[in-house]
Amino acid sequence: MSRIVISAISLRKGGTLTILRQCLEYLSQRSAQTGDEIIALVHRRDLCDYPNIRYIELPEAISSWGSRLSYEYRKLLPISEELAPVDLWLSMHDTTPRIKARRQAVYCQTSFPFMRWRFRDFRYDPKIPLFALFTRLVYRYRVHHNRYLIVQQEWLREGLSKLLGVAPERFIVAPPAAPVLELQDRVTHDEATPYTFLYAATPDAHKNFETLCHASALLEKHVGKRRFRTVLTISGKENKYAESLYERWGSCESIVFRGFLSREELRQQYADTDCMVFPSRIETWGLPLSEFKGYERPMLVSDLPFAHETTSGAKAVAFFPPENATRLSQLMQEMLEGDTRELHPVPVRSKGEPTAASWAELFDLLLAGL
């Protein structure tokens, strides 16, 4: 039997919470089979409640950045001593805490250290460029205390290895589970239906909606407003960034500020979409790209390392510089007119070792030799 501690005190929403839930769901099943003791340090238990797991709730840990750092580098140490002996301590959120355990590992949940931030990002959400700068320091501090670092893509293994001075073989590439998406039928599609572009993303400045909005406005001038529509999964009211987008491009009739979509609504929107556009400036993965691949329809994607890896195996992809609205507009017009010469299959890139294709494989690696 092993005693495993999962530290996830800052995870509350989005993709990082999904990863935590998947992790604890697997460990819950593993514990029932092996008798391993699983202890989870979380913000709130109800966010990720599974049987066979002992929970320690620490809601005050994320009241501020100062509090978060105080827990990571001071308050978790006595908790780890109370829980001793700990065979594996896995931190699920980028930091390497000061604790006592036979083995430590960290799951690198953000790719922000590699984001090219812009001064105007401070106007919309200063936390994003500050986080991009701050995570470089967070990743470095105490990083060599980890036996392994876990990343989702090969380019992150390579990039963080160089950034942190950690040997590549100490990184485990563990891609998220491929989404099983039941493909939906179109609701309607005939000659009267406008060609539909879709960008499914949250209203964060690094998602780079402005490039797509600008490209759509340029395309509208060339072909008219009724031949296509660009659907955005934001309403234009969520935050300063979204408000600025709506203020500038809300009058562009080809742009649809549809707002947040439920999972079922998003699945149907995928079915009614002719081309996915994904201009994001940085991602750890990019889930909509994985989900849309099954439709084998065109995708126009930022020419960045994450996008090449996430779209590997896709059959019809064109890449564009994420800041170049003119180039994106040209590609959109080609898709609209049925010109597919710029679309190409994306080769599947081989991965180095070690890799893990499942949570079972990941924890076998993390616990090997203990």
C-alpha positions as CSV (number, residue, x, y, z in Angstrom):
1,M,0.0,0.0,0.0
2,S,1.1,3.6,-0.7
3,R,0.0,6.8,0.9
4,I,-0.6,9.4,-1.9
5,V,-1.3,13.1,-1.3
6,I,-2.9,15.1,-4.1
7,S,-2.4,18.9,-3.4
8,A,-4.9,20.9,-5.4
9,I,-5.9,23.8,-3.1
10,S,-6.2,26.4,-5.9
11,L,-8.2,24.4,-8.5
12,R,-11.8,25.5,-8.7
13,K,-13.0,25.7,-12.3
14,G,-12.3,25.1,-16.0
15,G,-9.9,22.6,-17.5
16,T,-7.7,22.4,-14.4
17,L,-10.6,21.3,-12.3
18,T,-11.5,18.7,-15.0
19,I,-8.0,17.3,-14.8
20,L,-8.2,17.1,-11.0
21,R,-11.6,15.3,-11.2
22,Q,-10.2,12.7,-13.6
23,C,-7.2,12.2,-11.4
24,L,-9.2,11.7,-8.2
25,E,-11.8,9.5,-10.0
26,Y,-9.0,7.1,-11.0
27,L,-7.4,7.2,-7.6
28,S,-10.7,6.4,-6.0
29,Q,-11.0,3.3,-8.1
30,R,-7.3,2.4,-7.5
31,S,-7.7,2.7,-3.8
32,A,-10.6,0.2,-3.9
33,Q,-8.4,-2.3,-5.7
34,T,-5.0,-1.8,-4.0
35,G,-5.8,-0.4,-0.6
36,D,-3.7,2.7,-1.3
37,E,-4.5,5.6,1.0
38,I,-5.5,8.7,-1.0
39,I,-5.5,12.2,0.7
40,A,-6.7,15.2,-1.3
41,L,-6.0,18.8,-0.2
42,V,-8.7,20.9,-1.9
43,H,-10.5,24.2,-1.9
44,R,-13.9,22.5,-1.4
45,R,-14.7,18.9,-1.3
46,D,-18.0,19.2,-3.2
47,L,-16.0,20.3,-6.3
48,C,-14.5,16.8,-6.6
49,D,-16.1,14.3,-4.2
50,Y,-15.2,10.7,-4.8
51,P,-15.3,7.6,-2.4
52,N,-12.2,6.1,-0.9
53,I,-10.5,9.5,-0.6
54,R,-9.8,11.5,2.6
55,Y,-10.3,15.2,2.0
56,I,-8.7,18.1,3.8
57,E,-10.5,21.4,2.8
58,L,-8.4,24.6,2.8
59,P,-10.7,27.3,1.5
60,E,-8.7,30.1,3.0
61,A,-5.6,29.1,1.0
62,I,-6.7,31.0,-2.1
63,S,-8.0,34.2,-0.5
64,S,-5.0,36.0,-2.0
65,W,-1.8,35.2,-3.8
66,G,0.0,35.9,-0.5
67,S,-2.1,33.3,1.2
68,R,-1.5,30.8,-1.6
69,L,2.2,31.2,-1.4
70,S,2.2,31.0,2.4
71,Y,0.5,27.6,2.1
72,E,2.8,26.3,-0.6
73,Y,6.0,27.3,1.1
74,R,5.2,27.3,4.8
75,K,1.8,25.9,6.0
76,L,1.9,22.6,3.9
77,L,5.1,21.5,5.7
78,P,3.4,20.8,9.1
79,I,0.5,19.2,7.3
80,S,2.9,16.9,5.4
81,E,4.5,16.0,8.8
82,E,1.1,15.2,10.3
83,L,0.4,12.9,7.3
84,A,3.8,11.2,7.4
85,P,4.9,8.9,6.0
86,V,3.9,10.1,2.6
87,D,5.1,8.0,-0.3
88,L,4.0,10.4,-3.1
89,W,3.0,14.1,-2.9
90,L,1.6,15.3,-6.3
91,S,1.1,19.0,-6.6
92,M,-1.6,19.6,-9.3
93,H,-1.0,23.3,-9.8
94,D,2.5,24.2,-11.0
95,T,4.2,25.0,-7.7
96,T,6.6,22.8,-5.9
97,P,5.7,23.1,-2.2
98,R,8.0,22.8,0.8
99,I,6.9,19.5,2.3
100,K,8.2,16.2,3.5
101,A,7.6,13.1,1.4
102,R,9.5,10.2,-0.1
103,R,8.8,11.5,-3.6
104,Q,7.4,14.7,-5.0
105,A,6.0,15.5,-8.4
106,V,4.3,18.5,-10.0
107,Y,1.6,18.7,-12.7
108,C,2.4,21.7,-14.9
109,Q,-1.1,23.0,-15.7
110,T,-0.2,26.3,-17.5
111,S,1.8,27.2,-20.5
112,F,1.8,30.9,-19.6
113,P,5.6,31.1,-19.1
114,F,5.8,30.9,-22.9
115,M,3.1,33.5,-23.7
116,R,4.2,36.7,-25.5
117,W,2.2,39.2,-23.5
118,R,1.4,42.7,-24.7
119,F,1.2,45.9,-22.8
120,R,-2.5,46.3,-23.8
121,D,-3.2,43.0,-21.9
122,F,-2.8,45.0,-18.7
123,R,-5.8,47.1,-19.7
124,Y,-8.1,44.1,-20.0
125,D,-6.9,41.8,-17.3
126,P,-3.5,42.6,-15.6
127,K,-3.5,39.1,-14.0
128,I,-2.7,37.5,-17.3
129,P,0.6,39.2,-18.2
130,L,1.5,39.2,-14.5
131,F,0.8,35.5,-14.3
132,A,2.9,34.9,-17.4
133,L,5.8,36.6,-15.7
134,F,5.1,35.1,-12.2
135,T,4.8,31.5,-13.4
136,R,8.4,31.6,-14.7
137,L,9.5,32.2,-11.1
138,V,7.0,29.8,-9.6
139,Y,8.1,27.0,-11.9
140,R,11.8,27.5,-11.0
141,Y,11.5,27.6,-7.2
142,R,12.3,24.2,-5.7
143,V,11.7,22.5,-9.0
144,H,14.6,20.1,-8.5
145,H,12.9,18.6,-5.5
146,N,10.5,16.9,-7.9
147,R,11.2,13.4,-9.2
148,Y,8.9,14.1,-12.1
149,L,7.2,17.0,-13.8
150,I,4.0,16.2,-15.7
151,V,3.1,18.1,-18.9
152,Q,0.4,17.5,-21.6
153,Q,2.5,18.1,-24.7
154,E,5.9,17.3,-26.0
155,W,6.7,21.0,-26.8
156,L,6.1,21.8,-23.1
157,R,8.6,19.1,-22.1
158,E,11.1,20.6,-24.5
159,G,10.4,24.2,-23.5
160,L,10.3,23.7,-19.7
161,S,13.4,21.5,-19.8
162,K,15.3,24.4,-21.3
163,L,13.6,27.1,-19.2
164,L,14.1,25.3,-15.9
165,G,17.3,23.4,-16.5
166,V,15.7,20.0,-15.8
167,A,16.6,17.0,-17.8
168,P,13.9,16.0,-20.4
169,E,13.7,12.5,-19.0
170,R,12.3,13.9,-15.8
171,F,9.2,15.1,-17.6
172,I,6.3,12.8,-18.2
173,V,4.1,13.7,-21.2
174,A,0.6,12.8,-20.3
175,P,-1.9,14.1,-22.9
176,P,-5.5,14.6,-21.6
177,A,-7.9,11.8,-22.4
178,A,-9.2,12.1,-25.9
179,P,-12.8,13.4,-25.7
180,V,-15.3,10.9,-26.8
181,L,-17.8,13.1,-28.7
182,E,-20.8,11.7,-30.4
183,L,-21.0,13.5,-33.7
184,Q,-24.3,15.4,-34.2
185,D,-26.2,16.0,-37.4
186,R,-26.7,19.4,-38.8
187,V,-29.9,21.1,-37.9
188,T,-30.2,22.8,-41.3
189,H,-27.7,23.3,-44.1
190,D,-28.7,24.4,-47.6
191,E,-27.7,27.1,-50.1
192,A,-29.5,29.8,-48.0
193,T,-27.5,28.9,-44.9
194,P,-24.5,31.1,-44.4
195,Y,-21.1,29.5,-44.2
196,T,-20.3,29.2,-40.4
197,F,-17.0,29.8,-38.7
198,L,-16.8,29.1,-34.9
199,Y,-14.4,30.1,-32.2
200,A,-15.3,28.3,-28.9
201,A,-13.3,29.9,-26.1
202,T,-13.6,31.8,-22.8
203,P,-13.4,35.7,-22.8
204,D,-9.8,35.9,-21.8
205,A,-7.3,38.3,-23.4
206,H,-4.9,35.5,-24.4
207,K,-7.7,33.9,-26.5
208,N,-7.1,36.6,-29.0
209,F,-10.7,37.2,-30.2
210,E,-9.6,40.5,-31.8
211,T,-7.7,38.9,-34.6
212,L,-10.8,36.8,-35.6
213,C,-13.2,39.8,-35.2
214,H,-10.9,42.0,-37.3
215,A,-10.6,39.3,-40.0
216,S,-14.4,38.8,-40.1
217,A,-14.9,42.6,-40.5
218,L,-12.4,42.6,-43.4
219,L,-14.1,39.5,-45.0
220,E,-17.5,41.2,-44.6
221,K,-16.3,44.1,-46.7
222,H,-15.1,41.8,-49.4
223,V,-18.0,39.3,-49.7
224,G,-20.9,40.9,-47.9
225,K,-22.6,40.2,-44.6
226,R,-25.0,37.4,-45.6
227,R,-22.6,34.9,-47.0
228,F,-21.0,33.9,-43.7
229,R,-21.3,34.2,-40.0
230,T,-18.6,34.0,-37.3
231,V,-20.0,32.5,-34.1
232,L,-18.2,33.4,-30.8
233,T,-19.0,31.7,-27.5
234,I,-19.0,35.0,-25.6
235,S,-21.8,37.6,-25.1
236,G,-19.6,40.7,-24.9
237,K,-20.7,41.4,-21.3
238,E,-18.5,39.1,-19.3
239,N,-15.6,41.4,-18.5
240,K,-13.6,44.4,-19.7
241,Y,-12.0,42.4,-22.5
242,A,-15.3,41.0,-23.8
243,E,-16.9,44.5,-23.5
244,S,-14.1,46.0,-25.6
245,L,-14.7,43.4,-28.3
246,Y,-18.4,44.1,-28.5
247,E,-17.9,47.8,-28.4
248,R,-15.6,47.6,-31.4
249,W,-17.2,44.8,-33.5
250,G,-20.7,44.5,-32.1
251,S,-22.1,46.3,-35.1
252,C,-20.5,43.9,-37.6
253,E,-23.5,41.9,-38.7
254,S,-21.5,38.8,-39.6
255,I,-20.2,38.3,-36.0
256,V,-22.6,36.5,-33.7
257,F,-21.9,37.1,-30.0
258,R,-23.8,34.0,-28.9
259,G,-22.6,33.7,-25.3
260,F,-21.8,30.7,-23.2
261,L,-23.0,27.3,-24.5
262,S,-23.8,24.2,-22.5
263,R,-22.1,21.0,-23.5
264,E,-25.2,19.9,-25.5
265,E,-25.5,23.3,-27.2
266,L,-21.8,23.3,-28.1
267,R,-22.0,19.8,-29.6
268,Q,-24.8,21.0,-31.8
269,Q,-22.9,24.1,-32.7
270,Y,-20.0,22.0,-33.8
271,A,-22.3,20.1,-36.1
272,D,-23.6,23.3,-37.6
273,T,-20.1,24.7,-38.1
274,D,-18.3,24.6,-41.5
275,C,-14.9,25.7,-40.2
276,M,-13.3,26.0,-36.7
277,V,-11.1,29.1,-36.2
278,F,-8.7,29.1,-33.2
279,P,-6.5,32.2,-33.0
280,S,-5.4,31.7,-29.3
281,R,-2.0,33.0,-28.4
282,I,-1.3,30.2,-25.9
283,E,-2.9,27.0,-24.6
284,T,-1.8,24.0,-22.6
285,W,-4.0,21.9,-24.9
286,G,-6.9,23.5,-26.8
287,L,-9.9,21.1,-26.2
288,P,-12.2,22.5,-28.9
289,L,-9.6,21.5,-31.5
290,S,-9.6,17.9,-30.3
291,E,-13.4,17.8,-30.2
292,F,-13.9,19.2,-33.7
293,K,-11.3,16.9,-35.3
294,G,-13.9,14.2,-35.6
295,Y,-15.9,16.2,-38.1
296,E,-13.0,16.2,-40.5
297,R,-13.9,19.8,-41.5
298,P,-11.4,22.7,-42.0
299,M,-9.7,24.2,-39.1
300,L,-7.8,27.5,-39.2
301,V,-5.4,27.6,-36.3
302,S,-2.6,29.8,-34.8
303,D,0.8,28.8,-36.1
304,L,2.1,28.0,-32.6
305,P,3.6,24.8,-31.1
306,F,0.6,23.9,-29.0
307,A,-1.7,24.0,-32.1
308,H,0.5,21.8,-34.2
309,E,0.5,19.2,-31.5
310,T,-3.2,19.3,-30.6
311,T,-4.2,19.1,-34.3
312,S,-1.9,16.2,-35.0
313,G,-3.8,13.7,-37.0
314,A,-6.3,16.2,-38.3
315,K,-6.9,16.0,-42.1
316,A,-7.6,19.7,-43.1
317,V,-5.7,22.4,-41.2
318,A,-4.2,25.7,-42.2
319,F,-2.0,27.7,-39.8
320,F,-1.8,31.5,-39.7
321,P,0.2,34.0,-37.6
322,P,-2.0,34.7,-34.6
323,E,-1.6,38.5,-34.9
324,N,-2.3,38.7,-38.7
325,A,-6.0,39.4,-39.3
326,T,-5.4,40.0,-43.0
327,R,-3.9,36.6,-43.5
328,L,-6.7,35.0,-41.5
329,S,-9.3,36.9,-43.6
330,Q,-7.8,35.6,-46.8
331,L,-7.9,32.0,-45.5
332,M,-11.5,32.5,-44.4
333,Q,-12.4,33.7,-47.8
334,E,-10.8,30.7,-49.4
335,M,-12.8,28.4,-47.2
336,L,-16.0,30.2,-48.0
337,E,-15.3,29.8,-51.8
338,G,-14.4,26.2,-51.5
339,D,-10.7,26.7,-52.2
340,T,-8.9,24.1,-50.1
341,R,-5.4,24.4,-51.4
342,E,-4.0,25.8,-48.1
343,L,-5.5,22.9,-46.1
344,H,-3.2,20.0,-45.2
345,P,-3.2,17.0,-42.9
346,V,-1.1,17.4,-39.8
347,P,1.3,14.6,-39.2
348,V,1.3,12.8,-35.9
349,R,4.4,13.7,-34.0
350,S,6.3,11.0,-32.1
351,K,6.8,11.6,-28.4
352,G,9.9,11.0,-26.3
353,E,10.0,9.0,-23.2
354,P,8.6,8.8,-20.6
355,T,5.0,9.2,-21.6
356,A,1.7,8.1,-20.1
357,A,-1.5,7.4,-22.1
358,S,-3.7,7.0,-19.0
359,W,-3.9,7.8,-15.3
360,A,-3.0,4.2,-14.5
361,E,0.2,4.5,-16.6
362,L,1.0,7.9,-15.0
363,F,0.8,6.7,-11.4
364,D,2.7,3.5,-12.2
365,L,5.6,5.7,-13.3
366,L,5.2,8.1,-10.3
367,L,5.2,5.2,-7.8
368,A,7.8,3.0,-9.5
369,G,10.6,2.0,-7.1
370,L,8.9,3.2,-3.9
